[in-house]
Amino acid sequence: MKKTILILTLLCGNLPAADKPKGEDQFLTRVRQLTLDGRRSGEGYFAPDGKHIIFQSEREKHNPFYQIYTMDMQSGDVVRVSPGHGKTTCAFFRPNSDEVLFASSHVDPKSKAKQKAELNFRASGKTRRYSWDYDEQMDIFSFKRDGTVPKRLTNAHGYDAEGAYSPDGKKIVFCSIRNAYGKAKLTAKEQARLKVDASYFGEIYIMNADGSGQKRLTQMKGYDGGPFFSPDGKLIIWRHFTEKGDTADIFTMKTDGTDIQRLTDFKAMSWAPYYHPSAEYVVFASNKLGFSNFEVYLVDAEGKREPIRVTHTDGFDGLPVFSPNGNQFMWTSNRTADKMSQLFIARWNHAAALAALGKAPKRAAAEVGGCDFIETCGDEKAIELEAAISEADIKKQIEIIASDAFEGRDTSSEGIRKAREYIIGRLKILGLKPADKEGTFTHPMSFKYGVDIIKGKNELIITGKDGKETKFELGKDFNPMAFSVNNTVESEVVFAGYGLGVAGKAGVGYDSYAGLNCTNKMVLVFRYVPEEVKPERRRQLMRSAALQRKATLARKHGAKGVIIVAGPNSDNAGKLIPVNYIRRSASSGVVAISGNHKVADALLAAAGKGNLKKIQTALDKENPHALFGFELPGVKIRVTSALKQVQRHDKNIIAILPPGVKTDNPEYVMIGAHYDHLGYNDGSINPKGGNPGRIHNGADDNGSGTVTLLELAAWLAAEREKHPEKFKRGIIFCWWTGEELGLIGSAQYAKNPLIPFKQVSAYVNLDMVGRLKNNRLIVQGLGTSTIWKKLIEKRNVAAGFSLKLENAPPRNTDNGSIDPKGVPSLAIFTGLHKDYHKPTDDPATLNYEGMERIAQFTGRLLLDLAGDTKRPDYIKVKRGAAPARGNMSAYTGVIPDYSAEVDGLQITDVSAGGPAAKAGIKGGDIVIEFDGKTIKNIYDYTAVLGAIKAGKETKITILRAKKKVELEITPTRRK
């Protein structure tokens, strides 16, 4: 129902007659009443060709509620589409079809009893103000235009209505109150409100035209309803009521619920928005001139100017729409003799509308677009930031940022959008300046997020010597991989062992392609590396074992494609590699397929080349007499890979506190923290398990850095106001997205900064600063400038931390994007813990007193950097050569203590049920020897991990209470 309780009370009230004032004829000519029959009619919409309208009307004696009708705009014929009983509302034509949709309660078993009760009430002579009751039995249906072939599209408990099709007819946007019923956990206050104002719980949803794929788009307190698509189908426009329900305004968003923009700030009840087909402006209804007087207004499509009044008749004028060609204007009005609502229609003057909008006053820049979190963005009340840095302030902010309402802040998700709107709302209140020219406080970024399989296009067929074809099943026998090209390959097949290429003499080098002709052929290779080689050899070969590298090597040898199979002797034997195992990989240049043993056995059998396990076993031992590879004569294969890249989009947040003194060449200090986390899973590109399906709130990672940065913004803004002379440099505040997916937000900013890095004198990063333990604070990156030790020494006198200082800046947090730009970079960190990347990383686990001290320490460092006119020097630091995780196959489940200063690897905790826990390793143990190698630090430890074989029992020596303990650990395959 595209109206509210308060609005609909006006449709049948006895309002005093008034002469029509002048004014609306500048836009409307030939105004006439379109519907006459029945007690009342309204909410009409044009068919895509403009030859029919669909509307709701009370015109049948046995039913006191609205039914749905179509009207032929040439013949005037009216046809009822709805079943004839129950309540109906909100009809719409489906483009490119003879279908319509509307909401109806006709399947409610009590529908006819409700009709009878209403008729009896009217017959009694009693009267009441009309109100729409948001019947919880209301659902959305589609019918043919003649009222046949009904299809139920929604079936959730609660009101589903106010639906509209997309311009291509493939999607439906609608309002639902389903979140107030079923398993909803309403407070006592909310339960009471549901009884008197169900509309408060209305939210916007989207679904496919067949009713599938229903998804909630809005998360705001207050009624969200009356949605429509923009003419190009890229936006949704709707009206949102405040939590109190006393005012409403017009908003737009993308069809995935992101990029919410506010078009009006009319301080009235503004609703029923509808685009002109040109998409240059929007019409809507508002009671700006008085509670009972609704008029139609128009506003430019970006909301940059004040709305213009269209209608000038006392009473109710609302629910405005345009004909598809934009030349006609239809609306619902009670400007009738009996003051009951009917449809009216008029000619529309598009040129006059544009001219009027061009002369309209501009809205204040601060009011254009965006979203005020306190009124509309999210399920939690915003907490005002105090100027002073305080433990209480930090705790309140964490309880918002790391709440379930933000759904774990996964990159490019609804949750992180809400977090972004919240942060930006605080920045506006603090008076910080947006770094971007558009004034949005954002820096857009996009990234490849894997691929989708194109249905019906992927195939794998093997043809044997006898000409017999064997077809294999997608998802069961084979998968294309994300780095595959889209192509069809029909060719012969070559087996190339483990598909490795390592330069060097015999015993050092390894060439799976020696003597093979792979030109224009498919190559079959094993996954991983030979299983029986010694650890040092394994580590050497693992450097060339990455999946994409095997595919690229096949291409370099002339192959058109590669099939990768986990052999019988390997972990994941015969299992398919997930399509998006490596989401963000670049194309390998060949068709790249993961196959199972059925595919590999079929290829070998067709060529008469024997047993897969026997072949792998010979290669595993590096038997000098075993063939690294061979051709498969007589075998033909046809493989088609058809994938569609998936792009996602998100936004960094960049705000500026300008220098406090005048300067022609402003410099800045930069401070950042990533505000994304893991959403409902463990957040990795290659999911490792990590309790998928539960919200990972990320209170420490990195809610702690996010709110500490907000706290610093409030304090530094206040300091600058009191002492502008101290701010010879400005400060850039950065909230990065995509850190959990590989630093992609900060990396894209580094490529395209809003302020050139030549103006940035230093960078400080806050990542996981919420778990201060034993007073140990880790500060990394001291070697990037000679200034750091002196400044840290100075500020730690008062702060009093036991510091763990490291010369190299970390590469696994956003320093890794900024440091290469020649900017001295520090990272502040309190260490890993057992809740890292788990759903238990919640607000109650944080050390808020420690966070307050860290914020004060960091704030003083920033003041020093902002107040010094001498630019810090930059030193490029060579970092330790720890092997990349992608080259480590083994997993032990230990959580290192990065703050410890010991000879060995201090363990802070172990993963429950992991190899270390099973071996008897505990938090506090120090690993001093692993697989016969002395362990002095984390780099020694990871070097061994890169060499040992998963599944093989290995000796590990620890120090526990200063006593040596020898244990056996069996690492598992890293997932």
N, C-alpha and C positions, 0 to 999 in steps of 0.2 A: 504494500500500500504506500504510494509515494506521497504521504502526507503525515502529519502528526495529529495526536489527539486534539491539541489546542486549535489547529488549523481547521479540522473538520467540524468543530463545533459551529463554525461560521456558515457552513453550507446550507443550513436550513433555519437560521435564526431570522426573526422579524426585525430587519433593520429599517430605519427611516428612509424614505425616498429622498433622492437628491438630484438636482439638475446635473446633467453631465458637464463637467468643467472642460474648458478648451485645453488642448495640449496633445492629446493622443492622436489627433488626425495628422500630425507630422510624420507618424510612422504607419498608421492604420487608415485604410480607406475601405469603403463598402462594408462596414461592420454589420454583421447580421447574425441572428440566432440560428444555429444549425439544427439542433434537436428540440423538438416540441413535445413529443409523446412521453408519457410516463411521469411519475412523481418528480424525478430528478435524473440527470445524466451528468457525466463528466469524464475526465481523464482519457481523452481521445488521442490516437496516434495514427499517422499516415502509413499506408502500405509503401513499400520501396518504389513502386511506380506512380504513386500519388493518386491512383484511381479509386481507392477505397480507404476508409478509416475503420479503426476498431476502437470501441469505447465501452464503458460500463453504464448501466442504466437500471432504474427501478421502474419497470413498465408492465409487470405481470401481477395480477391481483393475488395469486396464491403464494407469492414469494415477496416478502418485504425487503429483501436484500438485493444488492446489485447482481445482475447477470451480464454476460459479455455478448456484444452484438457487433456485426460489421455493417457498414453502410456503403452502397455503391454511390460514388460521388457524381455519377452521370444520371442514373435512373432513379436514385433515391431509395432503392430497395434496401430493407433492413433484414438481416438474418441473425437469429440467435445461434451462437457458437457453443456456449456453455451448456451443461446438462439440464439446467432449469431449476435445480434445488441446491441448497447450501449457499454459502457466501462466496462471491468471486470478486476479483479486483486485478488491476495492473496487467492489462493485455498488451501484446506486442506482436507485430508481424515478423516472421522469419525471412530474411533475404534469400533469394534464389530458391524459394520453396513455396508450397501452398499451405504451410503450417503456420500456426500461431501458438503463442503461449499465454497463459494467465494463471493466477493463483486461485485456488478453489478449496472449499471445505466439503465438497459434495460426498466424499467418501466417509465423512464423519457419521457414524451410526446415529448420532443425535441431531443431525442437521435438520431433519424435517420437524422434530420436536421444538427446536430453537425457532424455526420459522413460525410455528403455531403460537408459541409463547409471545413472540413479537407482534403477531397479528392481534392476539387477544389484548395485549397492552394498548395498542393503538385504538382498538375498538372500545376500550374503557373510557376513552376521552382524556386520559392522562397524557402529559407531555414531559419531555426531558430534553436536555441538550444532547445533540448527537455526538457520539465519540466512537472512533474505530477501536475495536477491542483486541486486535492482534491475536486472533483466534489461534490457539496452539495446534489446531487440527488443519490449519491452512498449509497446503503444499502447492508446488508448481507443476502444471501439466502442459503438455502440448496436444493440440487437436488439428485435424484438417480444418480448412476454412469453413467447410460445411457442417462442422460439429461432429465428424466421425473420427475414427481411429485415435482414441485417447491414449496417451502415454504419460505415466506418472514419472516425473523427473526427480523429485525430491521425496524423501520418506523419513526425514529426521523429526524427532519429537520437538515441537515448537514451530512457531510461525515462519514459513518460507514464502516470500512474495516479492513484489517490486522488481520483477525480472525484466531484462531487456537483452536482445540479441546483439552480437557484434556485427559490424557491417558486412562481413563475409558469411554470417550465419553459423559460424562454427563454435562460438562461445556464448555463454549466458552469464551475465552479472546480476546478482540479486541480493536481497537483504534476508538475513535469518536471525532468529532469536534462539536457535538451538542450544547455544552455549549457556543458557539459563536453566536448562532441564537436564534430565538424565543423571550423569555422574558429576555434574557441576557442583562444586563446593562453595555454595553461597553463604555469606555471613548472615547473621540474623537480620541485620539492616538491609541487606540485599534481598533476602526473602520477603521482607515486608514491602520493599519497593516493587518487586515483581508482581505482587498482588494488585497494585494500583497503577503501575506504569511499566508494563512489559517492554515498551519501546526502548527504554533505557539500555536494554541488553542487545539491541539490534546491531549487527555488524555486516559488512559487505563481504560477499563470497563470490567466487567465480567457478564455473564448471563447463564441461563440454556440452554441446547441444543435445547429446543423448542422456545427459544427467551424470555422466561419469566424471571423475577427476575433481570432485568438489573440494575447494581450498579456500580457507579464510584469508582475507586480505587486510582488514583493519583490526586494530587492537586497542581502540580508544575508548575511554569512558564516555558514555553518552550515546545517544541514538545516531547511528550511521545508516542512511538509507537512500532510496530514490536514485540508484546509480544508472548511468548510461555510458555507452562508449562514445568517444570522439569520432568524427566522420572518417578519420583514417584508421580507427581501431587501435591506436597506440596508447590512448589514455582512457581512464575512467573518471567521470565527473560525478560527484554526489554531494549531499549536504550532511553536515555533522552538527549535532546539537551538543551544547556544553553539558557538563555533568549535572548542573542544576536544571537543565532543560528550558531555560528562559530565553536563550538566544541560539541562533544557528548560523552557519556560514557555508559558503561553497568552496569545495576542495577538489583538486585533481590528483591523480597518481598514475603511475604506469600500471600495466595490466598484471604485473607481478607484485603489486602493492608497494613498490619503492617510489622514491622521489615525490613525496607528498608536497603539494603546493597549495597555498591558501589564496583563493581569488578574491574573496571579500572579507572585510572586517567592518560590517555594517552596523554592528551593535543592535541587531534586531533579529527577528525570526526569518531568516532567508533560506529558501528551500526550492525544490522542484527545478533544478537547473537543466537546461537543454541547449545543445550547440546549434548554431546556424550551420547549414551545410557547407558554407565557405570556411568554417572553423575559425573565423576572425573574431567572433564574439559569442557570448552565451546569454540567454534570457533566464530569468528566475523570478520567483515571487517573494515579496517581503512585506512585513507590516511596519516598515520604517516610520510611517506617518501615523501610527496608532494601532493599538492592539487588535481592533476589529477591522481595520482597513487594510486589506492586502492588495497591493498593486504589483504589476509586472515591471521589472527593470532589466536593463541589459548592461553587460560589463565586457571589456575586452578579454580575450582568451588567456592573457597572462596576468590579469588582475592588476595592471600597473596604473589604472586610472579609476576614479570614483565612478560608481554605477550611474546610469541614466534612467530616469523614469519613463516608462512607455505608456501605461494605462492611467487614466485620470477619472475613475468612477468609484465613488464610495461603495464600500461593501467588499465583496470577495472577487478578485481577479487573480487566477493562478493556474498552475499546471500548463504553462505555455509550451507549444511545440511549433516546428516549422514543417512545411511540405518539403519533399525531397529536392525540389528545384529552388527552394528558399523564397518563393514569391508569395506564399500564403502563410498566414499565422492563425493558429487555432488555440483556444484556451477555454478554461472552465470559469464561468462567472455566474453570480447570482444577481446580475443587473436585469432580472426578469420582472414581470409584473407581480408575480407571487413571491418573489425573492427566493425562489428555489433554484439550485444550480442547474445550468444547462451548458451545452457546448456552443461557443461562438466562433466565427471565422471571419477573417478580413484579408485584404491585400496588404502585403508587407513592403515597405520602402527600404530596400537594402542600402541604397546610396545615402539616404537620410540617417540611417543608423551609423554608418561609418563616419559621416560628417560630425554627428553629435559626439561620438566617442573621441574623435580627434580633438574636440574642444573641451572635453571633460578634464577636470583638475587631476593632476598626478597624485597618486597616493605617496605617503612618506616612504622613503627607501626601506626603513626598518620594518614597515608593515607588509611589504610585498613578498609573497610566497612564504615558504618555510612553514614552521609549525611550532606553536607554543606548547611545550611539553606539559606545563602545569594544567592546561585546559584539555589537551587533545592527544598527547602522545604517550600512551602506555598505561600500565595498570598501577603505577606507584606515584604518590605525590612527590614532587621535587622538593629537595631540601636546599634552602638558601645557604650559600657559602659564606662563612665568616671570613673577615680579613685575616685574622690570626690563624696560624697553623695549629690545629688541635686534634687530639685523639678522637674526641667525640664527633667532630665534623667528618673526619676520615671514615669512621665506622658507619655513619649514616649514609655517606655516599656509596660505600662498598655494598651496603644492604640494598641499594637500588641497582647499581651496575651489575652486581653478581646475583641478582634475583632471578627466579624462574621466569619472570615477565620478559626478560631479555633473551631467553631460550639459548643461553650459551654463546651468543654473539658470533656465530659462525660467519665466516666471510661471505658476503653477498647474500645474506639472509634477512628475513624480517626482523629478527632479534637485533642484529647489528645496526639495522636502520633505526630502530627505536633508540639504541644506545647513542647513535650519532645525533639524532634529534635532541636527545637529552643533553649531551655535551654542548652542542651548539647553543641550545637555550641558555645554559649557564654562562657561556662565553659572551653572549649578547648582554646579559644582565651585568656582567663584570665590566663591560665596556671595551673589550678587546676588539681589534680590527680584523676583518677577514683579509687573508693574504691574496685571494683571487680577485680579479677585476670585477667579477659579477657580484661579489658580495655575499657568496654562499657559505664561506668558511670551508669549502671542500676542494679536493683535488681528485678528479675522477681517475680511475684506473680500470683496466680490463685484463682478463687473463683467460687462457685456454684451460677449460676444466674437463678434459677428456673428450670422449666421443659418444655419439649414439649410433647404434646399429640401424641401418636402413633396412626395414623389414622386407623380406622376400627377395633381397638382392644378393645375399652372400651364399656361396656354395663351394663345395669341395667334392670332386668326382675323380675317382681313380679308374683308369682303363688298363686291364691286364693284356698279356700277350695274345690271349684268345679273343680280345675285343670286348670282353664283358665289362660293363660299367658297374662300379660300386659307389653309391651316393652316401655321403656322411651328413650327420645331423648337426646343425648349428647349435652351439651351447652345450652339446653333449659330447660330440666327437672333436669339434674344432671351434676356435674363436679367432676372429681377426684381432689384432692388438692396436692400441691407440696410435702407435707410430707407423702403422701400415699406410701405404698409398691406396687410393681407390683405383682398382684396375682388375682386369681379367687376364690370367696367365694360363695358356695352354702349352705344355712343354714336357720334355723329358725330366727325369729326376736324378739328382746326385746326392749320395750320402757323404757328409763331411764331418763325421765324428762329433767332437765337441764344438766345432765351429770357431776355434781359437786361432789367433795370430799373434805370436810373441817373437820379437826379433832376438837373434842370438845364435850362438853355435849349438851343436848337439848337447843335450842335457840342460841347456838354458833356454834356447828358443823353442817354439812350438808352432807348427804350421799344419793346420788341419786340411789345407787346400793344396798341399804339395802334389803335383802331378795330375790334378783334376781339371777337367774342362767344364766350367760352370756357365759358360756364356749362354744367355737367354734361357736358362733352366731354373727349376725350383730346387732348392737345397734343403735336405733334411739334416738337422743337427740335434745333439743332446743339449739339454739345459745344464747349467752349472759347469763344473770342472771335474777332471778324473777323480774318482772317489777314494782311491787308495794311495795317493801321493803323500809325501811327507809334508809337514806343516809349512816349511819355508817354500817348498814348491807350490803348495796350494795358494799361499799368499801371493806369490809371483803370478800365477795363472789367473787368480781372481780379478786382477786388474783389467783383464780382457774379457771377463765373463758376463758383463752386463748385457741384458737382453737386446737393447738397442744397438750395442756395439757389435753383437753377433750378426744382426740384420745388416748393419752398415758394411761389415766386412764381407758378407756375401755379395752385396752390391758391388764392392770394389773388385771382386773376382768375376764380375760380369753377370751374376745371377739376376733373375727377374723377381725372385721371391725366396722366402725362407719359411720352413716349418720347424718349430722348436718343440721338442718333446722331453719331458722329465723321464729319464730311463728307469728301468726296474730296480736299479741299485741306489737310486737317489731318493732324497726326501721328496715328498709330493709326487711320488711315482705315478705316472700316467695322468695326473690331474691337469686340467686345463688352467692356463694362466688367465686371470680375469681380464676382460677387454680393457678396462681402465686401470690396470695394475700400475702403469706409469702414466698418469693423467696428463702431465704437462710436458711430455716429450715432443721433440720436433720430429718431423717426418724422417723415416729411414731411407726413403727413396725406393723401397721395394714393397711388394705384398708380403706382409709379415703375419704368420698364422701360428697359433698355439694348437697343437694336436695331442690326442691321447694315444695310448698304446694300440688301439684298434686301427688308427690311421697308419702308424709306423709299421705295425705287423703286416698290414695289407700291402704296403709299398714293398717291403722286403720279400714277402711271400710271392708277390706277382713277378718279382725279378729273380726268384730262386736263390736269395742271398742269406737264408738261414734265420737264426734265432736272435731276437733283439737283446735278450739278457746276455747271451754268449758274446755278442759283439761288444756290448758295453763293458763286460768284465775284462776283456782283453785290453780295452782302452784305459780302464781304470788303473791298471797296474803298469801302464806305459810299457807294455810288452813291445820290445823293439821289432818283433816279427809281425806284430799286428798292423793291419792297414789303418791309417788314420781316416781314409775315405775311399770310396769307390763309386762307380756309376751303377745305376739300376737299369740294366738293358731291357728294352721292350715295354717299359712302364710309361704310361702317359698320365698326366694329371691336368685337371682344369680347376682353377681356383679363382673365385671372385671375392674381392674385399670391397665392401661398400659401407662407408662410415660418414657420419656428419659431425663436424667439430661443434663442440659446445663452448660458447663464450659466456663468461660471467662478468659482471660489472660491480664495482663498489667504489667507495670514496674514502680517501684520507681526510683528516680534518686539520687544517692549518690556520692558526691564528697568530696575530702579531701584537706585541706591546711595543710601540714605536720608541725610538730613543727619546730621552727626556730633554735633550739639548738640541738646538738647531745644527744641522750639518748638511752639506751638499753631497757627501758620500757616506750614507748611513751603513754601519756595520751591525751585525747581529750575533747573538749567541743563540744556539739552537738546542732545544731539549725535546726529547720524544719518548713515547711509550706506545706499544701496540695495544689497541683496544679490542681486537678480535680474539676469539678463542675457538672452541671445538664444536659448539652446537650440541647435537644429539649423538655424536660419535667421538672417536678419539682424534678426529681432525686430520689424520695423515693422508697424504696422497695415496698411499698404499695401506688401506685399513688393516690394523693389527689386532682388532678385537675391541679392547678398551671399553667394554660395557656399551655397545651400540644401542641406541634407543633411549638412553637416559640423558637428561640434561647435564652437561659439563659446564658448571657456572664459572669456573676459572676465577675464583676470588683472588688467588695469588697470581695466577698466570692468565691475563695480566690486569685483572681488576685492580690489583695493588698499585701498579704503575700508572694506570689510567686515572685513578682518583688522586694519587699523589701529585700528578701533573695538574689536575684541576685545582687542588689545594694550593699548589705553587702559583698558579695563574692568579688566584684570588689574592694571595699575599703580596705577590710582586706588583700587581695592579695597584694595590693600596700603597705600597712603598713608593712607587713611581709618582703617585699623586702627591704624597707628602714630600718626597725628596727627588724631584725630576733631575736635579743636577747629578745624581748618582748613576743615572742611566745614560752614559755616553754611547753605549750600544743599546739597540733594541733587543727584544727576545722573541724568538719564533717558537711557538708551541705546536708540536706535531703529535697527532694521534694516528698511528699507522694501522692499516688493515692488511690482511693477508700474510701476517708474519708466520702464522702456523702452517701456511702452505708454501713457505720458502722465501720469506722476506719480500713478497712481490709488491706490496704497497710502497714500502720505502725504496725498493729498487726502481720502480717506475717513477717515483718522485725524483730520485737521483738523476734519472735520465732527462727529466723535464721539470726542473725546480721552478717554483713560483718566484723565488728570490735567488739570484745566481750565487753559487757557492763561493765565488770570490768575495762576496760580502759577508760570509759566515766565518767567524773567527774560531769557533769551537762547538762541539756537540757533546751532549750528555744524554745517556739512554737509561731509562728506568724499566727494567723487566724483572718481575718476580722480586719485589722488595717487601713482601708481607710476612716473611717467616724468619725474622731475626732470631737466631739461636745462639746462646752462649756469648752474646754481644759481638758475634763475628760478622763483619760486613765485608763483602768481596768487592773490590774496585779493580776493574780491568782496563787496560789501555794506557797505563802510565807512560809507556815508552813512546807514545805518539807525539809527545811534546815535553820540552824541558821544564815547562811551567807547572806540571801537575803535582809533583812531589811537594813542592813548596806550598802550593795552595791547599792541598789535602792536609799537610802537616798543620798549617795555620788553623783550618776550620775544624780539625779533629781534636784540638785542644779542649774546646768546649763540648763537642759532640761526644767524645770519649769512647769511640768504638775500638774494638780489637780488630785491626784491619788486616785483611788478606790482600796483598797488592800483587797484581800481575802486569807485566809489561805489555803483552800483546792484547789488542782489542779482540773480543770474541767474534767469531764469524757466524755463529748460529743465532744471533739476534740482530736487530736493525743497525747496529754499528757496522755490520758487514756491508751495508749499502752506502753508508756515509763516509767511513774512513777512506775508501779508495779515491774519494774526491779531494783528498789532500786537506781534510779537516781534522785537527786534533780531536780525538774522540775518547770519551770515558764511558764505561758501563758500570752501573751500580746494581748489585745482585745479592740476594741473601741465601741462594743455594737451592738445590733440588730437595725433594722430600717424597714420602710414600704416596701422597695424594696428587703428585704431578701427573697431569693428563688423565685424571680420574674424576668421576662425578662427585667424589668426596672433597674436592677442592672448593669448600664453601666458606662463607664469611666467618663462621664461628671458629675456624682454624687459625685465624690470623693474629699476629702480635701487633695490636694497634698502638701500643706505647712505642714499640720499635719503629713503626711506620711514621709516627709523629717526629721522632728523632731523626730519621732518615730524611724526611721532608725539610726539616730545619737545616740539617747539614747541607743538603743539596741546594736549598735556597740561598744560603750564604755563599756557596761556591759560585752560583749564578750571579749574585751581586758583585763578587770580585771580578768575574769575567766581563760583566756589563760596565763596570766602572773604570777598567784599565784601558788607557788609550793605546798601549803598545800591543800590537798584534802577536799572538802566540806563534812560535815556530812550529813547524810540522815535521815529524820524523816518520818515515815509512818503516814499519816493524815487520820483520819476517816472523811468521807464526809457525808453530810446530807442525810437522807433517803427519798429523793423525789421519788414518785412512778414512775415506768417506764411508758413511753408513751403508751406502748402496753396494760397496765392495766387501762388506762383512757379512758372512753367511750365518755366523753363530750368535747365539743370544744366551746370556747368563742370568739376567734379571737382577743385577746389582744396581743400586742407586748411589753414585759417588758423592762424597762430601767434598765439594769444591773449596770449602773454606779451610780445610785441614792443612797443616804444614807438617807433613811426616814423610819419611822415606817409605814409599809404597802407595797403595791406593786405599784411602780411608773410605769405608762403606758407611753411609748414613742410614740406609735401610735396604731391604730386599723386597722384590715383588712377590706377593703371596702366591704360592704354588709354582713359582719359577724354579729354574735349575739351582740357583744359589740357595733358595730356601730349602729345597730338597736335600742339598748337600750339607746343610747345617750351618751355613754362613749367616751371621747376624749383623744387625746394625752396630757400629762401633769396631768391628773387625778391620784389620789392615791387611790387604793382600800384598805379600812380599815376593811371591814366586808363583808362576802360572805356566804350566806345560814346560817346566824346566828352565824358564826364562826369568831372570831377576826383574822385579817390578819396582820401579822407583817413582812412577807418576802415572797419570791417566794415559799418556801417550804410549808408554810401554805396554800398558794393559790392552789398549785398543789395537796395538800392533799384533799382539798375540791373537786377539779375536779374529783378526783378518787372516790368520794362518791356520787355525785349528779347524777340524771337521765337526760339524754338528752331528750329534748322536754318538760321539765317541767319548768314553770315559777319560777324563783328564785330571792329572794331579794339580792341586792348588794348595799353597801354603799361606796361612794367615797368622797374624799376631793377635792374640786375644788376651788382654790383661798382661801384656809383655811376655806371654808364653807362645811358642810356636805350636801351631796345630796343623797337621797335614790332613787334607780331605780329598775326596774324589767328587768331581763335578761332571755332569753330562750336559753340555750345552745343547740347546735345541736349535732348529732352523729358524732364523729370523724371518718372521712373516712379512 
